[in-house]
Amino acid sequence: MQTLAASSIHHQVVNRMTDNNDFKMSDNDALLEDADIDKLIRTAGPRPAIPKEVRDRVEPSVKSAWRETVNERKAARLNKRPRFRVIKKRIFLASAACFVVTVASVNLLRDTHTAPVPGAARVAFLTGDSYINSGEKKQPLRRDASLYSGQTINTAKNAGVALNLGKNQSLRVGQTTQLRIISAREFELIRGKIYFDSGNEDNTMPINIHTDFGVVSDIGTQFEVQFAPTDMRMRVREGEIEFDAKKDGADKTIGATQDVQLTADGKTNISKIAPDSIEWRWATALAPIHQLEGYDLDQYLKILVRENGWSLQYESPDLENYAKSSSLNGSIKGMSSEQALAAVTAISEVGFDLNNRTLTIFMQDQ
């Protein structure tokens, strides 16, 4: 099928609207109604059938755009926004809908330079060789790069990527992983593994991880998802996740320390995993903090214990206040958690004891 650029399709649709009296709008028209949109779509002409595989990939983004459109229409009516702005937006959205349907069969989401969702994620840290696919384009992944909907991250062996999703939320991508960005809050794990940390703040921006087995949604948590064609694994370090299975009756709520493995033939295995298990080490190694400037001792220690499944306590309230007033500087790049802890406490002139997952900070004897 011949593919038209977004601007070309938009131009043709607008021309047809201009030439067709059915779409001439009076000053009394505030919005394009359903009948108008129906006429607009029919005016755009017949479109080829969309393959099921492509439709399944496009559907989440289309539904997301539809929900956004409905919410904006309601807001426009309530807020009594200027009519010409609303009319212009509805025309654009209607023509964009034609564009989605027309080019879907040539894999719209893999050619997102035409209509990306900007700032879906930012690369905070990476190791090894990773690259990003945008349609037919393939380029190396760089630190601080902004990523867009429709792009696919590919990591090589011994490589990994940490993405900043905003609000202190971090999404880590493990080695030999393929992860497609649907939107800022929706991702498709094609193969490999990811780790998500929703941060310490209230979780008002949950994410969804789509797989061929179902969708994983966070409920304020730290969790890992591994996926391969034959099996899927979900591990929860803190909080809970919900699993909306494609298979009837397989939905689950998975809590902290649970390790759930599903197989393609329907078998389920549930076991336990400790918050400080070495199985989390790969994600901790991708923690994006490597420069200490801008952090005080208390802030860094809270990040450190969260990354390692520990808890933090101070010997006294005075010592806690001292930690909050002690500014840090320098680099901990390449250090393990234990090495970084030793270095940071030494320069801050405090001591520490790590026992039974509890990190105790005390004042060193002078």
VEXDREN-2710 file (C-alpha; in Angstrom, 1 decimal):
% VEXDREN-2710
k/r/px/py/pz
1/MET/0.0/0.0/0.0
2/GLN/1.3/3.5/-0.8
3/THR/2.0/5.4/2.4
4/LEU/1.2/9.1/2.6
5/ALA/3.0/11.4/5.0
6/ALA/0.9/12.8/7.9
7/SER/1.1/16.3/6.5
8/SER/-0.1/15.1/3.0
9/ILE/-3.1/13.2/4.5
10/HIS/-4.0/16.1/6.7
11/HIS/-3.9/18.5/3.7
12/GLN/-6.1/16.3/1.6
13/VAL/-8.7/15.8/4.3
14/VAL/-8.8/19.5/5.1
15/ASN/-9.2/20.3/1.3
16/ARG/-12.1/17.8/1.1
17/MET/-13.7/19.4/4.1
18/THR/-13.4/22.9/2.6
19/ASP/-14.9/21.8/-0.7
20/ASN/-17.8/19.9/0.8
21/ASN/-20.7/22.0/2.0
22/ASP/-21.6/19.3/4.5
23/PHE/-18.6/20.4/6.6
24/LYS/-19.0/24.2/6.5
25/MET/-19.5/25.3/10.1
26/SER/-21.5/28.2/11.3
27/ASP/-20.6/30.5/14.3
28/ASN/-23.2/28.5/16.3
29/ASP/-21.2/25.3/16.0
30/ALA/-19.0/24.6/19.0
31/LEU/-17.8/21.1/18.2
32/LEU/-17.8/18.6/15.4
33/GLU/-20.6/16.2/16.3
34/ASP/-20.5/12.4/15.7
35/ALA/-22.5/12.7/12.5
36/ASP/-19.9/15.2/11.1
37/ILE/-17.0/13.0/12.1
38/ASP/-18.8/10.1/10.3
39/LYS/-19.1/12.2/7.2
40/LEU/-15.5/13.2/7.4
41/ILE/-14.3/9.7/7.6
42/ARG/-16.4/8.6/4.7
43/THR/-15.1/11.6/2.7
44/ALA/-11.6/10.4/3.3
45/GLY/-12.3/7.4/1.1
46/PRO/-12.0/3.7/1.5
47/ARG/-9.1/2.3/3.5
48/PRO/-7.5/-1.2/3.3
49/ALA/-8.2/-3.7/6.0
50/ILE/-5.8/-3.6/8.9
51/PRO/-3.9/-6.9/9.8
52/LYS/-4.8/-8.2/13.2
53/GLU/-1.2/-8.1/14.4
54/VAL/-0.9/-4.5/13.6
55/ARG/-4.3/-3.6/15.0
56/ASP/-3.4/-5.2/18.3
57/ARG/-0.3/-3.1/18.5
58/VAL/-2.0/0.2/17.6
59/GLU/-5.1/-0.3/19.7
60/PRO/-3.6/0.8/23.1
61/SER/-2.4/4.1/21.6
62/VAL/-5.7/4.7/19.8
63/LYS/-7.7/4.1/23.0
64/SER/-5.4/6.4/24.9
65/ALA/-5.9/9.2/22.3
66/TRP/-9.7/8.6/22.3
67/ARG/-9.9/8.9/26.1
68/GLU/-7.8/12.1/26.0
69/THR/-10.1/13.5/23.3
70/VAL/-13.3/12.7/25.3
71/ASN/-11.8/14.3/28.4
72/GLU/-10.8/17.4/26.5
73/ARG/-14.2/17.8/24.9
74/LYS/-15.8/17.6/28.4
75/ALA/-13.4/20.2/29.7
76/ALA/-14.0/22.5/26.8
77/ARG/-17.8/22.5/27.5
78/LEU/-17.3/23.1/31.2
79/ASN/-14.7/25.8/30.8
80/LYS/-16.4/27.5/27.8
81/ARG/-13.2/27.7/25.9
82/PRO/-13.1/29.9/22.7
83/ARG/-15.0/28.2/20.0
84/PHE/-12.5/28.6/17.3
85/ARG/-9.8/26.8/19.3
86/VAL/-12.1/23.9/20.0
87/ILE/-13.2/23.6/16.4
88/LYS/-9.6/23.6/15.2
89/LYS/-8.6/20.9/17.7
90/ARG/-11.5/18.7/16.7
91/ILE/-10.7/19.0/13.0
92/PHE/-7.1/18.1/13.7
93/LEU/-8.1/15.1/15.8
94/ALA/-10.6/13.8/13.3
95/SER/-8.0/14.0/10.5
96/ALA/-5.4/12.4/12.7
97/ALA/-7.9/9.5/13.3
98/CYS/-8.0/9.1/9.5
99/PHE/-4.2/9.1/9.4
100/VAL/-4.0/6.4/12.1
101/VAL/-6.4/4.1/10.2
102/THR/-4.8/4.7/6.8
103/VAL/-1.2/4.0/7.7
104/ALA/-1.7/1.4/10.4
105/SER/-1.2/-1.5/8.0
106/VAL/2.4/-0.3/7.4
107/ASN/3.1/-0.4/11.2
108/LEU/2.4/3.1/12.3
109/LEU/3.9/2.8/15.7
110/ARG/7.3/1.9/14.3
111/ASP/7.4/5.1/12.2
112/THR/6.6/7.6/14.9
113/HIS/8.7/10.5/13.7
114/THR/5.5/11.6/12.0
115/ALA/3.5/12.0/15.3
116/PRO/5.5/11.2/18.4
117/VAL/4.5/11.7/22.0
118/PRO/7.4/13.9/23.2
119/GLY/9.3/13.3/26.4
120/ALA/7.8/9.8/27.0
121/ALA/11.1/9.0/28.9
122/ARG/14.6/10.2/29.3
123/VAL/17.8/8.1/29.4
124/ALA/19.3/8.6/32.9
125/PHE/22.0/6.0/32.8
126/LEU/23.2/3.2/30.6
127/THR/26.0/0.6/30.4
128/GLY/27.1/-1.5/27.4
129/ASP/25.7/-1.2/23.9
130/SER/22.1/-0.3/23.4
131/TYR/20.2/1.2/20.5
132/ILE/16.9/2.6/19.6
133/ASN/14.6/1.7/16.7
134/SER/12.4/4.4/15.1
135/GLY/10.7/2.8/12.2
136/GLU/13.4/1.8/9.8
137/LYS/16.0/3.9/11.6
138/LYS/18.4/2.4/14.1
139/GLN/20.8/4.5/16.2
140/PRO/22.9/4.1/19.4
141/LEU/21.2/5.1/22.6
142/ARG/22.8/8.0/24.4
143/ARG/22.6/9.3/27.9
144/ASP/20.1/12.2/28.4
145/ALA/18.4/11.3/25.2
146/SER/14.6/11.9/25.1
147/LEU/12.6/8.9/23.9
148/TYR/9.2/8.9/22.1
149/SER/6.2/6.7/21.6
150/GLY/6.7/4.0/19.0
151/GLN/10.4/3.7/19.6
152/THR/11.9/0.4/20.6
153/ILE/14.8/0.0/23.0
154/ASN/17.2/-2.9/22.3
155/THR/20.0/-3.9/24.8
156/ALA/22.9/-6.2/24.0
157/LYS/24.4/-8.8/26.4
158/ASN/25.9/-7.2/29.5
159/ALA/24.1/-3.9/28.7
160/GLY/21.4/-2.0/30.6
161/VAL/19.4/1.2/30.6
162/ALA/17.8/3.3/33.3
163/LEU/14.9/5.6/32.1
164/ASN/13.6/8.6/34.1
165/LEU/9.8/8.7/33.8
166/GLY/9.5/11.8/36.1
167/LYS/8.2/12.1/39.7
168/ASN/11.3/10.1/40.9
169/GLN/10.1/7.1/38.9
170/SER/12.7/4.8/37.3
171/LEU/12.3/2.1/34.7
172/ARG/15.3/-0.2/34.3
173/VAL/15.9/-2.3/31.2
174/GLY/18.0/-5.4/31.5
175/GLN/20.4/-7.1/29.1
176/THR/19.2/-8.7/25.9
177/THR/15.9/-6.9/26.2
178/GLN/13.5/-5.4/23.7
179/LEU/11.1/-2.8/25.1
180/ARG/8.7/-0.8/23.0
181/ILE/7.4/2.6/24.2
182/ILE/3.6/2.9/23.6
183/SER/3.3/6.1/25.6
184/ALA/4.7/7.8/28.7
185/ARG/2.9/5.3/30.9
186/GLU/2.5/2.3/28.6
187/PHE/5.3/-0.1/27.5
188/GLU/5.4/-3.4/25.7
189/LEU/8.0/-6.0/26.9
190/ILE/8.7/-8.0/23.8
191/ARG/11.5/-10.0/25.4
192/GLY/13.9/-9.8/28.3
193/LYS/13.3/-8.1/31.7
194/ILE/12.5/-4.7/33.2
195/TYR/12.4/-3.3/36.7
196/PHE/10.2/-0.4/37.9
197/ASP/10.5/1.8/40.9
198/SER/7.5/4.1/41.5
199/GLY/9.5/6.3/44.0
200/ASN/8.8/7.3/47.5
201/GLU/6.0/9.7/46.7
202/ASP/2.3/8.8/46.4
203/ASN/1.9/6.9/43.2
204/THR/-0.5/9.0/41.1
205/MET/1.2/8.0/37.8
206/PRO/1.1/4.2/37.5
207/ILE/2.5/2.4/34.5
208/ASN/1.4/-0.6/32.5
209/ILE/3.7/-3.3/31.1
210/HIS/2.1/-5.2/28.2
211/THR/3.2/-8.7/27.3
212/ASP/1.8/-11.5/25.2
213/PHE/0.5/-13.1/28.5
214/GLY/-1.2/-10.0/29.8
215/VAL/-0.7/-6.5/31.4
216/VAL/1.2/-5.8/34.6
217/SER/0.1/-2.6/36.4
218/ASP/1.9/-1.1/39.5
219/ILE/0.2/-0.1/42.7
220/GLY/3.0/2.0/44.2
221/THR/5.8/-0.5/44.1
222/GLN/9.1/-1.9/43.1
223/PHE/8.8/-4.9/40.8
224/GLU/10.4/-6.9/38.0
225/VAL/8.9/-8.5/34.9
226/GLN/10.7/-11.1/32.8
227/PHE/9.2/-12.3/29.6
228/ALA/10.0/-14.9/26.9
229/PRO/7.7/-16.7/24.5
230/THR/7.5/-19.7/26.7
231/ASP/7.2/-18.2/30.2
232/MET/6.7/-15.0/32.2
233/ARG/8.0/-14.0/35.6
234/MET/6.8/-11.3/38.0
235/ARG/8.6/-10.4/41.2
236/VAL/7.5/-7.8/43.7
237/ARG/10.0/-6.2/46.0
238/GLU/7.7/-3.7/47.7
239/GLY/4.0/-2.8/47.3
240/GLU/1.7/-4.7/44.9
241/ILE/1.1/-5.2/41.2
242/GLU/-2.0/-6.3/39.3
243/PHE/-1.8/-8.8/36.5
244/ASP/-4.6/-8.6/33.9
245/ALA/-4.2/-11.9/32.1
246/LYS/-5.2/-12.5/28.5
247/LYS/-6.3/-16.0/29.6
248/ASP/-9.6/-16.1/31.5
249/GLY/-9.3/-16.7/35.2
250/ALA/-5.6/-16.0/35.4
251/ASP/-5.8/-12.5/36.8
252/LYS/-3.7/-12.0/39.9
253/THR/-2.8/-9.4/42.6
254/ILE/0.9/-10.0/43.5
255/GLY/2.2/-8.7/46.8
256/ALA/5.6/-7.9/48.2
257/THR/8.2/-10.7/48.3
258/GLN/6.2/-12.8/45.9
259/ASP/7.8/-14.4/42.8
260/VAL/5.2/-15.7/40.3
261/GLN/6.2/-17.7/37.2
262/LEU/3.7/-18.5/34.5
263/THR/4.2/-20.8/31.5
264/ALA/2.6/-20.8/28.1
265/ASP/0.8/-24.1/28.9
266/GLY/-1.0/-22.5/31.9
267/LYS/1.1/-23.6/34.8
268/THR/1.8/-21.3/37.7
269/ASN/4.6/-21.4/40.3
270/ILE/4.7/-19.1/43.3
271/SER/7.7/-18.7/45.6
272/LYS/9.3/-16.0/47.8
273/ILE/12.0/-13.5/47.1
274/ALA/13.6/-11.3/49.8
275/PRO/13.9/-7.6/49.2
276/ASP/17.7/-7.8/49.6
277/SER/18.1/-10.8/47.3
278/ILE/21.0/-10.9/44.9
279/GLU/18.4/-11.3/42.2
280/TRP/17.8/-7.5/42.4
281/ARG/21.4/-6.6/41.9
282/TRP/21.2/-6.1/38.2
283/ALA/18.6/-3.4/38.8
284/THR/20.5/-1.8/41.6
285/ALA/23.6/-1.6/39.4
286/LEU/21.5/0.6/37.0
287/ALA/20.5/3.1/39.7
288/PRO/20.9/6.5/38.0
289/ILE/22.7/8.3/40.9
290/HIS/26.5/8.4/40.3
291/GLN/27.3/12.0/41.1
292/LEU/26.7/13.1/44.7
293/GLU/26.4/16.9/44.1
294/GLY/23.0/18.2/45.2
295/TYR/22.4/15.5/47.8
296/ASP/22.8/15.6/51.5
297/LEU/23.8/12.5/53.5
298/ASP/20.2/11.7/54.6
299/GLN/18.9/11.9/51.0
300/TYR/21.5/9.6/49.7
301/LEU/21.2/7.0/52.4
302/LYS/17.4/6.8/51.8
303/ILE/18.0/6.2/48.2
304/LEU/20.7/3.6/49.0
305/VAL/18.5/1.6/51.3
306/ARG/15.6/1.7/48.9
307/GLU/17.8/0.4/46.1
308/ASN/19.0/-2.5/48.2
309/GLY/15.9/-3.5/50.1
310/TRP/17.2/-2.3/53.5
311/SER/15.7/0.0/56.2
312/LEU/17.4/3.0/57.7
313/GLN/17.7/4.1/61.3
314/TYR/19.8/6.7/63.1
315/GLU/21.4/6.4/66.5
316/SER/19.7/9.6/67.6
317/PRO/17.5/12.5/66.3
318/ASP/20.6/14.8/66.5
319/LEU/22.5/12.5/64.2
320/GLU/19.6/12.5/61.7
321/ASN/19.6/16.3/61.7
322/TYR/23.3/16.2/61.2
323/ALA/22.9/13.9/58.2
324/LYS/20.3/16.3/56.7
325/SER/22.7/19.2/56.9
326/SER/25.7/17.3/55.5
327/SER/26.2/18.1/51.8
328/LEU/27.9/15.5/49.6
329/ASN/30.1/15.9/46.6
330/GLY/32.2/13.6/44.4
331/SER/31.5/10.5/42.3
332/ILE/30.5/6.9/43.2
333/LYS/30.5/5.7/39.6
334/GLY/31.6/2.1/39.3
335/MET/31.2/1.4/43.0
336/SER/29.0/-1.3/44.5
337/SER/26.4/-0.3/47.1
338/GLU/28.7/-1.5/49.9
339/GLN/31.7/0.5/48.5
340/ALA/29.6/3.6/48.0
341/LEU/28.2/3.3/51.6
342/ALA/31.7/3.0/53.0
343/ALA/33.0/6.0/51.0
344/VAL/30.0/8.3/51.8
345/THR/30.0/7.6/55.5
346/ALA/33.8/8.1/55.8
347/ILE/33.7/11.5/54.2
348/SER/30.7/12.4/56.4
349/GLU/32.6/11.2/59.5
350/VAL/29.9/8.8/60.6
351/GLY/29.9/5.1/61.2
352/PHE/27.5/2.4/60.0
353/ASP/26.3/-1.1/60.8
354/LEU/24.4/-3.3/58.4
355/ASN/22.6/-6.2/60.1
356/ASN/19.5/-8.1/59.1
357/ARG/18.6/-5.6/56.3
358/THR/18.8/-2.7/58.8
359/LEU/21.4/0.1/58.2
360/THR/22.2/1.8/61.4
361/ILE/24.1/5.2/61.3
362/PHE/26.0/6.2/64.4
363/MET/28.5/8.9/65.3
364/GLN/32.1/7.8/65.2
365/ASP/34.2/8.2/68.3
366/GLN/36.5/11.2/68.1
END
